[in-house]
C-alpha cells in the first residue's frame, strides 16, 4: 500500500474515531407536566428548573396578547390582538387539558409521555392532535392492553433513560392516526411488532407531499401507474418517494428542487438523538438487525495498523455500516449511557474463520441480581436478529468460547475493555 494511501486511511481514522472518551450516563428528561399547575403540585420539585415552556416568536414578544379586542398598556399605547399568540395559547391549553385527563387515567404514563422529546421544546397542533388520539385509544383500552402499556414503560432503566422509546413509538403512531383498534399495536403485544409498525427508518412524508412529488416526475405514464398501484397507501407512497430521492437524478423531475420544497420528517437523522432512543438491549438489537451492514472494505486496514479502534458510535449511526467492533462499540456506548453495566470483549482464535478473520469483537451485558452475576452476549455482528442477546453465561470466558465455537475454532485468548483489534495478540 502506498504511503499516500496509508496516510489517507490514518486521517480518516482520526476523523471518525470517537471511543477513547468516557461514556457518561444520561438522565431523564424533565416532564412537560411541570407546565401544568393542576398536576405540578403532585410532582417532585427537583426537576422544575429544567422545564422548557412553549416557545414564543419575536412577534409575540413585541406584541403580547392582552385580550381579543386589544387593550391599553400603562403608557396608553394600544396593544393589538396577536392571532399567532392566541393560537399558541389555545394549543397549550388544549395540551394541558389532555394531559390532565391522561394523568387521571395513569399518572406514570402521563409523566413519561411528558418526557418525550416531542414535548421538550414546546407544543404544536400536530402534538395536540396526537395526544388526543392517544387519549381516545386509552379510553377504550382493555386490561390486556393496559398490561402491555406497563411492559412498555418498563423497557430500559427509567432512572437513566431520557425517555421511554417504545412509548414514543406509540406516540408516533398516534401522530399518523394509526393508533386505533383497527391498527392496534397492543393487541397480542410484542416489542418487535410495535417497532415494525412505528420505526420506519426513512424520511416520512404526508400523503399529500408524497403524491405531489410523484406527480412531479417527468415520466407521467409511470407516475400515474405508480399512484394507481399504491392506492393511497401511505407506507407504499413513502417507500417509493424515498427510492426516488435515493436513486433518481434531480433532472428526472419538472422541479429540480422538489425535495427542498417537500423535506418530509426524518426521525433518524440526528445520531445523538438516535442513541438516546436506543436505550435498552432490545432496542439496540432491533436497530442493528434492521440497519447495520458489514463493511468489507475495512477488513484490509487491520493488516498494517498495530491497534485499530472502532469508529465513533455516531458515525456508525450515520453510515449504518462497519465491522464487528464498530457494532460492538455502538452497543457499548448506547447501553453505557443508558445506565447498563457493559464490557467490550475481543476474542482471538487459533486459525482463521471462513471469512479470513482471526478475531471478533462483541459486547457483554453484566447483570447482578442479589449475589448472582450473569453475563449476556450482545452486539454481535454475526448473529443479528431482533432477539439475538445470548445468555445467561456464568463467566466472560464462556462467552469468548461461544464466539470461537460459532466458527468451529478454538479460543486463543481474549481481552476486555473497549472493543478493538490488537494485531500483536492476533499474530
N, C-alpha and C positions, 0 to 999 in steps of 0.2 A: 504494500500500500504506500502511495507517495506521501512525502512529508506534508504537502499541502492538504491532502485529503484527511490525514490524521489530525492536522491542526483544526480543520473544519469540524470534525467529529468532536474534538475537545471543546471547541467553542459552543457547539450545540448542547453538550452536556452541561456546560456552565450555565447556559440559558434555562435549561429545563429542570436541572437538579433542584430539589427542594426538601430533602429529607434529613438534613443534618440538624435542623432546629427541633426543639422540644415541642410536643403537641399539648396544648392546654385544653382542658375540658370546657365545654360550653355551659351556659346557664339558661334556664327557661326564659322565654320572652315574657315581658310584663303583659298581663292580660288586659284587653281593652275594657273589661268590666269596671276598672277603676275610673273610667269616664262617666259611669252611671251612678249618681248619688244613691239611688234606692238600693243598689247592690253593693257599692263600695263599702258601705258601713259594716257589711258582714265579712269583708275580706281582710287578710293580714295587711298591716300598714307599711310593711317594709319595702314593697315594690313601687309605691306610688311615685317616687322620684323619677322613674323611668318612663312614665306614661307619655305617649305621643298623641296629642289631640288632633282632631280633624284639621288638616292644613287649610289656611286661608290664602286667597290670592292677594297680590298687591292692591288690586282694585278694591277688594273688600276691606283691606286695612285702611285705605284712604277714605272710603265711602261706607262706613259701617251702617248697619240697618238699625233703626230705632222702632219704627212701626211701618205698616204698609202704606200709610199716607204721607210719610215724611214728617220730620219733627225739627224743632229749633234746638240747637246746642246752646251752651251758656253764652256764647258770643253773639247769638242771634242769627247765625248763618243757618239756612235751611239744609237739613240732611235729607238727601233724596233716597227713596227706596232703592235697594240693590237686589235685583232678581236673582243674581248668581248666589249671593249670600243667603237669600231666603230659601233657595233650592237646597243649599248645603244644610241649612237648619232643618228643613223638612226631612232630608235623608238621615241626618244624625239622630233626630227624634224617632224616626221610624226604626232605625237600627237598635236604638236603646230599648224601645218597646218590645221588639222581637227578642232581644237578649233577656229582658225581664221574664218573658214567658218561658224561654228555654231554661232559665235559672230555676224557675219553679218546677219544671219537669225534671231536671237533673243538674245539680249545682256543679259537680265536677265536669260534666260535659260542657256546660256553658263557659266555665273558666278556661278549659282547654281550647274551645273554639276561639275565645278571645286572644289566645296566644298565637294563632296562625299569622303568618306574615301578611296575609291579606288585610289584617286589622292593625298592623303596626304603623301604618302611615296615613291614618285617617280612613274614612269610608266613602264609598261612592254608590251610585244607583245599582250597579251590577252586583255589588256585595250585599246590598239590602235585599234585592230580589232573590239572591241565592240563599240568604238567611231565612227568608220567608218560605222558600221551597223546602229548606231543611226542617223548619218548624212544622210545616204541613206533613212531611214524611214522619216526623217523630210522633205527631198527634194520633196517628193510626198504627203505630208500630206494635208488634206482638211481643210477648215475653221472650221468644227466641231471638228476635231482632234486638231487643234491649240487652240481652245477654251478649250478642255479637258486638254491640257498641262497647260493652265492658271489656271484651277481649281486645278491641281496637285501642282503647285508652291505655292498656297495659303493655303495648308493644314499645320497646325501648325503656330507658330509665327516666321517669318523669322528673327526677331531681337534677338531671343533667341536660336532657334534650331541650332544644329551643322550643319545639312544638311537636305535636303528635302527627306524624306524617300520614298514616292511614286515615286519620280524621280529616286532614287536608284533602286527601284523595276523595273522600265523600263530599266535601265542600265543593270541589271542582265539578263533580257530577251534578250537584245542586245548581252551580253556575250555568251549566249547559242544559238544565232542565231534564237531566237523565236520572235524577234521584226520585224514583217513583215506584209504586207497587208493580208496574208493568216491567220496569227495568231495575229490579230490586237486588242490589249487591249484597244485602244482608240475608237473603233467603238462601239457606244451605251455605252459610258464610264460610269463606276461606280467604286468607290474605291474598293469595295468588289470584283468585277470581276478582277481588276488588281492584287490585293493581292492573290486571289485564284490562279492566273496563275504564280505569281512570288515568293511568300513566301512558300517554301516547308517544312520548319521546320524539315528537316532531312539532313543527310550528302549527298552531291551531288557528284556523280561520273560521269566521262565521259562514253560514250557508250563503249569505248574500255576497260576501267577499270572494269565496271560492268560485261561485258561478260567474261573477264579474271577471275574474282572472281567466277562467276557461273560455269565456266568450271573447276575450281579447286576443286569443290565439289566432294567428293568421289562417291556419288550416281550419276553415269554418265547417267543412264537412265532418272532419274527425271530432271537432269540438262539439258539434251537435250530437253526434253518435255517443260521445262520452257522457254528455249530460243526460241523454235518454237512458243509458245503461246504469247510471248512478242512481236515478230515481229519487233525487233529493236526499239520499243517504249521506249525512254529514261526514261520517268516517271515510266513506269511499271518496267523497269530494276532496276532503283534506289530504288523503293519501295521494290522489292524482296531482293536486296543486303542489305538494311537497316534491313529487317527482319532477314536475315542471321546473321548479326552482333549482333543483339539483342538476338536471340533465339537459334542459333546453337552453339554447342561446337566447339572449335578450332580444335579438333581432327576429326571433320567432313570433314576437308579439307586436301588435299595432302600436302599443305604447311601451317603449323600451324601459321605462321606469315604473312599470306596473307593480313590481314588488316593493318599490319605495312608497307607492301610493297605498298598497294594502300589505302592511307588515305582519299582520296576524299577531298571535300571542305565543311567545317562546318561553315556556316554563323551565327549560333545561339549559338556558344559555349562560347563566351565572354559575360558575363552578363552585364558588364558595357556598352559595345557597343550596346547590345540589348536595354538597357534602353535609350541610346541616340537615337535609332531608333524609339522607341515608344514615339514620341514627340508631339502627339496630342490626343485628346479624342477618335477620331475614330480609331486610330492605337492601342491604349491600349485596347480598347474594342474588336477589331478584334483578337489580340493576346490572350486575356483571353478566348474568345469563342473557339478558336482552340486548346488551350493548357492547361488551368487551370483545375485541378481536385480537388474535395473536399476530404480532408484528415480526415476521421472519427476517425483515431487513436489519433488525438489531442484533441478531444472533452473532454475526461476524465480529461485532465490536469486542466481544469477550476474548478474542484471540490475541489482542495486543495491548489491552489495558489490564494492569495488575489487579485492580479492585474497581468494580463497577457498582455504583449506587443506582437505585431506581429513580425514575423521573418524578417530578413533583406530582402529587396527587391531583392537583388542579389541571395539570397538563393531560393526565390520563382521562379525566372527565371530559376535557375539550376534544381530544382526538379519538377517544373510545378505542384505543389500541395500545399495545405494549407487549412485554414478555412477562414471564412468571412473577418476577419480583416487583414489577410495576403494579400488577393487580394485588399482590400481597401487601404492598405498601399502601395502596389506596384503601384497602380493607383495614389495615392497621390504623391509619390516620382517622378515617371516619369513625371507627369504633372507639379509639382512644379519646377523641374529643367528645364522644357521647357517654363517657364515664365507664367504659368497659376495660377490664384488665386483659391486654393483648400483648403478644410477643411475636416477633418475626422469627421464622425458622428457615435456615438454609441447609439443605440436605445434599451431600456429595455421595455419588455412587462408586461402586467398583465396576469400572467399564462405562459404556455409554448406552443410552436408551435408543430406541428405534429412530429418533429424530436427531441423533448425534450429540445430544446434550449429556454433560457429566454432572449436572447439579439441577436442583429445583428448589424454589422458594415458595413457602405458604405462610399463612398467618395462624397463630394459635390463640384461641379464646380460653382464658382461665376462669373457672367458676368455683367459688368457695361457698359451701353451704355447711354451716356449723363447723365441724372439724374435718370435713371431707373436701378434698380438692379434685376437681375433674378438669380435663383438657379436651378441647374440640378443635378439629382441623377445619379451617375456613379460608376463603380467598385463594382457592386452588384453581389455577387456570386449566388444569387437566380435567377437572370434574365439575364444570359449571352447570348448575341447574337451579331452579327456584328453592330447592330444599337440599342443597349439597353439603351442608355442615355435617361433618363426620365425627362421631364420638358417642359416649364419652370414652376417653383413654385415661389410663392410670398414670402415665408419665409422658414427658415430651419425647423421650427416646422411642416410645411405642409409636408415636405419630411419625417420626423420622423413618422407622422401619416400614410403616404403611406406605409412605411416599415412595420409598425404593421398591417395594414389592409391586406397586402399580405397574412398573416397567419390567418386572421379573428380575430385578437386580438386587445385589446385596448392599447394605449400608456400609459406606466407608467411614464417614464422620459427619458431624453436623455442628452448626453454630446457632446461637440465639442472639436476639437483639434486633437491629434493623434488617429488613430483607436486603441482601446484597450478594454480589458474585465475587468470590476471592479466588483468583487464579492460582495462587500458591497452594491453597488447600485442594484445588481441583486436580493439580498435576499428580 
